[in-house]
Amino acid sequence: METLTGMERTHHCGELRISHVGTEVKLAGWVSRRRDHGGLIFVDMRDRSGLLQIVFDGSTAGLDFSKAETLRNEFVIGVRGKVRARSEDTINPKMATGEVEVLVEELRVLNKAKTPPFYIQDGVDVDEMVRLRYRYLDLRRPEMQKNIILRHRVAKIMRDYLDENGFLEIETPMLCRSTPEGARDFLVPSRLNPGQFYALPQSPQIFKQLLMVSGFEKYFQIVRCFRDEDLRADRQPEFTQLDIETSFLNQDQILTIMEGLIKKIFETTLDVKVETPFLRMSWDEAMTRFGSDKPDMRFGMELQDISEFVKGSDFKVFNSVLEHGGQVKVIRVDDYANIPRRELDGLVEYVKIYGAKGLAWIQYTEEGVKSPFKKFYSDETFEQIKQATGCKTGDLLLVVGDKASVVAQALGELRLEMARRRNLIDPDKLCFLWVVDFPMFEYVEEDKRYKAMHHPFTAPREEDIPLLLTDPEKVKANAYDIVLNGCEVGGGSLRIYQRDVQEKVFEAIGLTPEEAYSKFGFLMDAFEYGTPPHGGIAFGLDRLIMLMAKRKSIRDVIPFPKTQSAVDQMSHAPNEVEEKQLRELYIKTTVKKK
């Protein structure tokens, strides 16, 4: 193996064009593919910038031609040569550098490589666990590098835009006090304070509010956050968010600044037009129309209430639901009255996943109405439902009757599933939406108490403050989520900045004054020293990049992610530690070593 000394790179593979013909260049990178044509050897050479064809001519390359014959995929090489135009019949329009090639005059093999466990190319068909085990190879693939480069560009735009708008990037602590009011904390034992623990931050929420108390007015941070929760395709135990807080701005002003940020990101990196202002919709409307607080607006199929048409009949199922304060709603699937019965049976099982006891339907066919509850209602009733829901002959109505929360979740998820099956979702369409006026609290049946829907520092609407302790279910929050194509990519709120209001909110979620002060006393004390009105938002950077890159998992846009069991397949973290380390931390474990 040789060194690069004296042949340091002067150009990148992917940047060479027809204008470089005749230029002597020095390149360094990996062998992506090698083709031996006897007296000519062609190599596709790859670096971060892209691919380039280099050529070894046996009649001119001398000893370097013999070295070229030994090249294999993923060898690291350095070459010196001249750029020349490809002949017209060999131009490769699929490569950015497809009009040129480099005739190599000198080759250095900088490092050899074993045969990789999978091809270093886009669209590789290999188990994800293998890709994660060899993540350093997976990240060499062009599509993965493209994702990470996109992530860098988005982060840079965020910093530049916020700087231009007067925000300061300020770091907050990674070792914090544990305040278990949401997801589980990751705990860190303190050697210097035996028996005590830090928590890794689930977000910098309290610290960014304290920065507002400190007078910095506009703060941001691209920050790592940690939550010990069950994982899925769009969650990781450690994740990155753009965290923002600002003083003296109202909700409309905050949302307008954030729309400008999103517009800048998408138009700069993806070259797509983003129209502002974004649509705004109340939480109540979103749940009523779509059964979700993060509705996908790229297609219709809204939930429609048919309770008034089916009440008071001999059909006990609907009657019981309505008598107990429930509702009967439908979604309309156009031109699908001929749905196969086996698919209907499958949909019945599908909605049960989301709490529904069952699923009914109405098929408006050429032969007439088909429905499992047809005998309980008149033809006139089915015609009224048809008119009210905008149905035509050939359409299908899928029906769920239950309490409102179950109907919303079951039909909301069924709406998405039917859109996927019917190919109603345009993958290139961008639909941004602000969902506002969230409920302040939600009731947790197993705990028999209320909890904050966002977090307990969210400000209630001023007119609802008198209801905090008397009728918490009616209290609306000054909270807002930004939704893109059915995914929540950011969320925030105006914050409580008065101690007496904060104390009432803590009381509403079941914290005694002693508990509240023990957990959040330093924040409540700060509120007594001239705290300005403030609010903010946090964007999930991983999820945003995932949507921009059109990937199905955030693992594809995080350099070194964890699996769904929170394991790093490459470094084998978490791992057991030595007894000595545990003793230093005053920790004993009852788990037997494997």
N, C-alpha and C positions, 0 to 999 in steps of 0.2 A: 504494500500500500504506500501511497505517496502523499506528499503534503501539497497545499495550495500555494505555498510561498512563490511569489513571482508571477502568479497567474490569477490574482484576485479578480473577482467578477467585475466586469464593466457594464454588463447589460443583463436584463432578466429575460427568460425564455419567452414569456407571453407578450413582451412589448415590441418585438421585432416585426417590421412591416416592409412593404416594397420600397419605402424611402430609405431603408437601411442598406440596400443592395450595394456591395462593394466595401462595406465597413468591416474592419477587423473587430471581432468581439471575443470576450472571454466570459464563459458561462459556467455556472455550477448548479447541480441539482441531482435528480434521481432518474434512473432508467425506468421509463414507464412501459416501453415495449421495444423489442429488438427484432429486426427482420433481416435475414442473411440471404442476399441474392448473388452469392458467389463472389465476384470481384467487388461487389458493393454491399455495404452493411448500412441499413437505415435504423436509426434509433429515435423513438419519441422521447424527448428529454423533458422533464417536468420540474418546475419550481412553483412557488406560491402564485406566481403571476399567470401560469398556464403552461400549455404544451408547445413544443417546437420540434420539427424534424431536423435531425443532424445526420450527416452523411460521411461515411468512411469509404474512400476510394482506394482499392488495393493497389492501384498503379502509382499512387502518390503518397499514401499514408505511411509506408515503410513499417517499422516495428510497431507503430501505434495501431496498424491494422490488425496485427496479431493480438494485441491487447483488446481491441474491439471485439474480436471473436470470442473472448472470454466473458463479455458483459452479460449479465442476467438482470431480470427485473429487480428493481429497488437497490441496485448498486448506486453508490454516491460517486459522481464523477465531476471532473472539471475539464473543460475543453477550450481550445483556442482555434479560431477559424474565421472564414470570411462569409458574409451573408451573400447569397445569390438567389435569383428569381427561379422559381420552379417552372418547368415547361408547362405550357397551357394544359396539356392533357393530364398533368399530375397535380394540379391545384386542388386543394382540399377545402371546399367552402364551409365545412363544419368546424374548422379550426380558425381562430382569429389570426393565427400566423400562417394560414394555409397557402399563401402566395409565395412564401420564401422558405429557404432552408439554409443551414450552415454547413459548408464543406470543411470538415475538421482537419486541422494541420497538427494539432497536438492534443493528446488525451492523457489525463491522469486519473487513475482509479483511487479515489480517496478512501473508500470503504466498501467492502463486500457485504452481501446480505443473504441470509437464509431465505428459503422460499416462504413467502408469507402464508398465513393460514387462510387468507381469502384474497381475491384480486383487489388491487388498489385502483378502483374505478367506481364510477357512479352506478347507482342501481344494483349494487352487489346483493345477491340472494344468499344471505347467511344469517344464522340465528343471532339475535341482538346480544345475547350473553357472550358470544364469541367476539363480536365487535367491541363490547365493553371490556372484555378481558385483554384485548390488544388495542386499547383505545388510541395509543400513539400511532398505530397503523391506520386505524379507522379515520383519524383526523387528517391523514395525508390525502384522503380521497377528495377530489375537487368539490363535490357538493357539500361536504362537511366543512371544508375550508371556506367555501362561499358563505355558509351560515355564520361562522365565527367572524369573518370579515364584516358581514352585515351587522352583527352585534356591535363591533367596534365603531362602525360608522354611525349607528343610531346613538350610541353613548356619547360620541363626540358632538353630534348635533344637539343632543339634550344639553350638554354642558355649554355649548356656544350660545344657544337660544336663551337659556336661563341667565347666563352672564349678561347678555345684551339687554335683558329685561330687569337687571338690577339684583339678581339673586346671588348669594354667596354660598360656595360649597364649604360646608363645615362638617367635620367628623364627630361622631358621637361614640360612646363607649361600647365595646364588645362584651365586657364583663359587667353585668348589671344585677340588680336586685330581682329576685323571683317574685312575680305577681301573677299567680296562676288564675287568670280570669277567662282564658280562651283555650287555645290548644295547649298541650303539655309543653313545659319548658325543657330545654336541654340544660342540665345542671353541670356545673364545674366545681369540684371540691377545692377549698382553699387550704393549702398546706400551712400558711401562716396564721390561719384562724380556724383551729381544729373544730370539726363538726359543723362548719358553716359552708355555704355554697353560693357561688355566683350562678346566674342564669345567662345563657346566650340570648340576645334580644330577638323577640318575635317581630318587633319593628322598633324604630327609634321614637315612638309616639310621645312619651313623656319628655324625653330630652329635647325634641324639636319644639314642644310647647314651652319648655323652659328657655329655649333660645329666643322665643318671642318675648317672654318676660324680660330677657336680657337686652332687648332693644335692637336685635339684628334685623327685624322686620321681614326680610326675605331670605329664606334658607332653602338649600337643596343638598341632596347627597345621593350618590349611586351606591347603595349599601347592601351588604349581605345580611340576611335575616334567617332565623332558625325556628322551626316548629316541629315538635315531635308528634306527628300525626300520621294516620294511615295515608298511604301514597296512591297515586294513580298517574295517568299519562301526563297531566298538566300540573303535578305537584312534586316537589322535592323537599327533603328535610332541611336543606340549605338552599336559599334562593336569593335572587337579586331584585331589588326594587329601586325605582327612582322615587325618592322621598322628598316632599315639598311642603313647606309651611310659609305662611305670609300673614302679616298684620295689616289691619285697617282696610281690608278689601272685603266687599260683600260677595255673596255666592255667584252672582252673575259675572262679576269682574274676574273671579278665580276661574270659572268655567271658560270664559272668553280667552284668557291667557293660555289655558291648557289646550283649547281647540287650535290655537295658533301653533303650539308645539307639535301636536299630532299632524297638522297640515304640513309643517316644515319637514318632519321626519319622513312622511310617506312620499311627498313630492320630490324630495331630494334624493332619497335612496331607491325608490321604486319607480320614479317618474310617472306617477299616477296623480290625477286631479282629485283633490279632496275639497268638497263644498262645505263651507261654514256659513252660518252657525249650524251645529248639529241639532237634530230633532231632540226635543225634551218630552219626557213622558213620566207621569207620576207612577209610583209603585203600585197604587191601587189599579190604575188603568192597565199597566203591564200585566198584572196578575189576572185581571178580568179578561183581557183580550187574548193573552198568549199563555197563561198559566205559568209564567216564569218572570223573575225579576231581571233576567238577562236574555230577552227575546231576540231570536234571529229574525231580522226584518227583511231578509232577502226574498221571502216568499210570503204568501198570505196564509190561508187555512187557519183563520182565527177561531178561537173558542166562541160558541154562540149558545145562549141560554134558551132552552125550550121548556123550562119548568111550567110556565103558564099554560102550555098546550097539553101537558101530560098529567096535570094534577086532577084529583077528584075522580079517578077511574077505578076500575076493579083490579088494576095491576098493582099488587101489594108492594112490589119492590120500589117503584117510584113513589108511591104514596107514603111509605114509611120514611123514605129519605126526606121528602118535603115536609112531612109532619115534624121531623126532628131538626128542622132548620137547614137542611142540605139543599142541593141544587142538582138539576139535570142539565148537562151541557153536551154539545156535539162539536165535532170538526167535520168539515165538508171536504171530501176527496173527489175532485172533479174527474169525470169520465172513468170511474172505477167501480160502477155498480156490478160489474161482472167479476168481482174479486173471487178467487177460488175459496171454497169453504175451508180447506186446510189452512189457508193463510188467515182467515178469520179466527179459526181455532187458535192459531199461534198468537194472534193479537190479544186474545183473551188472556193467555198466559203472560204476555208481555206487560199488560197494565197491572197485573197482580204484583209484579216486582215493585211497583210504585204505590202500593197500598190499596188499589181498587179491588173490590170484591168480584168484579166481573166487567164485561163489556157487552153492550148491545149494539144493534145497527139497523139502519133503514136503507134499503136498496131501491132506488127509483128506476126500474127497468122498463123496457118496452112492453113487457107483459103485465106490468103493474107493480105495486109495492110488495117488497119482501122484507119481513122483519120478524124476529122471534116474539115480539109483543103486538103483532098486527091484530090479533083477535080481540084485544082489549080496547081498541080505539077505532073510531069511525074513519071512513075514507076522507071525510071532511077535515078531520084532525090532521091526517097525514098530508093533505093538500095545504093546510095552514102552515104546517112545519116546513113544507117545501117552499112556500112563498116567503116565509120569514127568514129562511136560511139562504135564499138565493139559489136553491137547487134547480137543476134541470134534469130531464130524463137522461139516465146514464150516470148520474152522480151517486155517491155513497156518503151516508152520514154514519159516523162512529160515535156512540153514545156512552157516557159514563154518568152515573148518579151516585152521589155520596156527599159527605161533608165538603165544604168549599175547598179546604186545603188539599184533600185527596183528589178531588176533581181537577184542581189546577195542576198538581204534579203529574197525575196519570195522563191527562189529555195533553198537557204541555210536552211531555216526553213522547207521547204517541204522535203528536204533530211533527216533531223532528224526525221520528223514525219513518213516517209515511212520506215526508218530503225527500228523505234519502232514497227510499224505495222507488219513488216516482220521478227521481232525477229533477227535482224542482229547484235545487240550490245551485246558483251560479258561482263557481269557485273564484271567479275573477271580480266579483262584485264586492264593494266595500260599503257596509251600512253601519255608520256610527250612531250611537244613541246615548243620551244622558237619561238615566232613571233617577228621579228625584223624589223627595217627600216620603222617605222610608218610614215604617213604624219605628218608634224609638226602642221598643222592647218586643221580645217574643217570649212566650211562656214555655218553660221546660217542665213537661209533665213529671218526669222521673225525679226532678229536684223539688217540685212543687213551689217554684218561684220564677220570677221574671229574670231574664238576662238581657243585656244590651245587644241589639241586633248587629250593630257595627262594633262599637266599644264604648265603655262608660264615660268617655270624655267628649262624646258627640253632643252638640248643643241641641236641645229641643227647640221647636218653634216657640217664639216668645209667648204667643197666645195660649200655648198648651202647658206652660210651666205650672199653672194652678192644678193641673190634672195629674202631676207626677205621682202623688201619693194617694190620690182618690180614685183615679180611673186610668191607670197606666196604659191600657190597651188602646186608648184613643189618642195617645200622644204621638205626634209626628216629629221626626228629626230633620234638622237641616243637613241632610246627608245626600250624597250623590255618587252614583257609579257610572263609569263610562263603559259602554258595551260595544264590541265589534263583532259582527256576524255571530251573535249568540254566545260570545265569551266575554266575561268581565275582565277587562284589561287594567282597570284602575278604580279606585274608590277613595272617597274622602268626605269631609264634612266641615262645617263651621264648628268651633270647639267651645266648650264651656270655659268661661274665664272669670266667673264669680264664685267665690267659695260657697256661698249659701246654696246656689243652684247645684253645684257639684255634690254637696252633702246630701241634697234631696235625691239626686240620681243614685248615689250609693245606697241610700236607704231603700229606694224603689227596687233595687236588685238584691236586697236582703243582706247587705253588709251593715253590721252594727257600727256606731261611730268609732269604737275602739279598733275594729277590724279595718275600717276604711283608713283611719289615721296610721295604723301600723304599716299598711301597704303603700299608701299614697300621701303620707303626711307632708313630705317635702314639697310635693306639688301644691297641696292645699295651702301650706304656709306661703308659698310663692304668690298665690293669688291675692294675698293681703298687701302686696307691695307694688300696686299699680300695674296690673296685667292688661295688656291691650286686647281688644277684640281680634280674634285670629281664626284662621282655618287653613286647611291644606288638603293634600291628596297624595296617594302613592300609586305608582304604576308598576305592575308586574313585568319587569323587563324580559324575563325568560318567556313568559306567555305571549307578550307582544311580538317578540322576534319569531316565535314559533308560527304565529299567524302570518306574519309578513313573509316568512320563508315557505309557507304552505306545507308545514310539517305536521304530523299527527301527534308528536310527543315532544315535550320540552327537552327530553334527553338529547335530541338531535341538535339543539342549539346551545347546550352547555358543554364546555370542553371536557370536564371530568365528572359526569353525573353519577348518582347512585341508582341502584335498581329499585323496584317497587318494595323490596324488603329492606331498603335503606343500606345496602351493601355496595361498597366500591369493589367491583369484580377485578379491577386491575391491581390495586394496592392491597386488597384483602382487608379493608377497614370496614367495620370495627374489628379489633383483635384483642386477645387476652394480653394482660400485662403481668409483669413480675410481681411476686408477693412483696418485694421490697418497696416497689412504687406504691402499692396499696397501703402498706404500713405507714409510709411517709404522709399519706393523706388521711390516716385514721379511718380506713375503709375496710370492712370485712364483707365477703360475699358468700352467699349460701349456694351459689350456682357451681355445680361440679364441672371441673375442666374436662374438655372433650379428650 
